[in-house]
Amino acid sequence: VAQNYDRVITTDVSAAQLKCAMQHPRVHYVHTPIPISNDEIMTLIGGENSVDLMTVAQAVHWFDLPNFYSLLTHLLWNRE
C-alpha cells in the first residue's frame, strides 16, 4: 500500500507488534492501546475527513464493529 500512497498510517494495540513491523519511510506507526477513545484515535490519525482508504487485516474479529464503523464515518474523506 505504501508504494501507492504518500502517507500510510498503521495502528496496533501492541507496541511490540509495531516495533516488529517492516519499516517504510511512508508509513507512520501508531500505538492505539486499549482503552483508547475515538477522540484520541482521531487526533493520532489526523482528524475528521483525513483518511482516503481503510484496510483491516486479520484482527477484525476483535473489533467492536458498531464503534469501528462510526469512527470510520468520521475519518474517511467524503468526496461528495
Secondary structure, DSSP 8 states (H G I E B T S, - for coil): -TTT-S-EEEEES-HHHHHHS---TTEEEEE--SS--HHHHHHHHT-TT-BS-----TTGGGS-HHHHHHHHHHHB----
